[in-house]
Amino acid sequence: MEQATEERISSLRTPGAAAIAGIIFSVLILISIVLIRISVPEDPLDSGSWLNENSKTVALALNLVPFAGIAFLWFIAVIRDRLGESEDRFFATVFLGSGLLFLAMMFTSAANAGGLISIYQSASGTPIDSGMYSYGRSITYQIMNVYTIKMAGAFMLVTCTLALRTGIFQRWMAFLGIGLALFLLLSVGFLYWVILVFPLWVLLISIHILLTNLGNTDSELPEG
């Protein structure tokens, strides 16, 4: 009896934890991306004038990235726990691998950008004059706008495939995610704001899971 009760409580808490973690990740990374996008020019070959004007804003945005990453790790963990025995080893490998690679690329991009800001603040003008800025800026841009976005698309694709097989969220959301994932994976060229697709999708499914979990919890409460 006690074991059955513990399993029922765990089944109720797990999707709720996934939803909360997903919402925290989405909100933090959305704030970070928007702050960076409005502060840094789209052209990776820019002159670097934003360092003098917006470096503090960008530094604030970069400081949010580790906390978003922790929330995303929690999101991955509780989604896997939610899948339980129905988790397919093949899809589980791609799911976990693409999620971790997305985080690694995002952290690498943020670290490069943070390093540029730190060097500029400690030796104003030197990174730009020496060419270090152009190199670091281009590397950061490539990692974020090519590799990070592609890993986000892969994560979305495999998560939605698992959703279709297991029903962890509604089918229309899975099909929407597959379409958006293919767009991220196959898009040619750089669309400066396209990275927002991923956190917005995570936010959508997280809110859905949270509302569904709250509804299920209410239905389990005894009357009277």
Rosetta blueprint (number, residue, H / E / L):
1 M L
2 E H
3 Q H
4 A H
5 T H
6 E H
7 E H
8 R H
9 I H
10 S H
11 S H
12 L H
13 R H
14 T H
15 P H
16 G H
17 A H
18 A H
19 A H
20 I H
21 A H
22 G H
23 I H
24 I H
25 F H
26 S H
27 V H
28 L H
29 I H
30 L H
31 I H
32 S H
33 I H
34 V H
35 L H
36 I H
37 R H
38 I H
39 S H
40 V L
41 P L
42 E L
43 D L
44 P L
45 L L
46 D L
47 S L
48 G L
49 S L
50 W H
51 L H
52 N H
53 E H
54 N H
55 S H
56 K H
57 T H
58 V H
59 A H
60 L H
61 A H
62 L H
63 N H
64 L H
65 V H
66 P H
67 F H
68 A H
69 G H
70 I H
71 A H
72 F H
73 L H
74 W H
75 F H
76 I H
77 A H
78 V H
79 I H
80 R H
81 D H
82 R H
83 L H
84 G H
85 E H
86 S H
87 E L
88 D L
89 R H
90 F H
91 F H
92 A H
93 T H
94 V H
95 F H
96 L H
97 G H
98 S H
99 G H
100 L H
101 L H
102 F H
103 L H
104 A H
105 M H
106 M H
107 F H
108 T H
109 S H
110 A H
111 A H
112 N H
113 A H
114 G H
115 G H
116 L H
117 I H
118 S H
119 I H
120 Y H
121 Q H
122 S H
123 A L
124 S L
125 G L
126 T H
127 P H
128 I H
129 D H
130 S H
131 G L
132 M H
133 Y H
134 S H
135 Y H
136 G H
137 R H
138 S H
139 I H
140 T H
141 Y H
142 Q H
143 I H
144 M H
145 N H
146 V H
147 Y H
148 T H
149 I H
150 K H
151 M H
152 A H
153 G H
154 A H
155 F H
156 M H
157 L H
158 V H
159 T H
160 C H
161 T H
162 L H
163 A H
164 L H
165 R H
166 T H
167 G L
168 I L
169 F L
170 Q L
171 R H
172 W H
173 M H
174 A H
175 F H
176 L H
177 G H
178 I H
179 G H
180 L H
181 A H
182 L H
183 F H
184 L H
185 L H
186 L H
187 S L
188 V L
189 G L
190 F L
191 L L
192 Y L
193 W L
194 V H
195 I H
196 L H
197 V H
198 F H
199 P H
200 L H
201 W H
202 V H
203 L H
204 L H
205 I H
206 S H
207 I H
208 H H
209 I H
210 L H
211 L H
212 T H
213 N H
214 L H
215 G H
216 N H
217 T H
218 D H
219 S H
220 E H
221 L L
222 P L
223 E L
224 G L
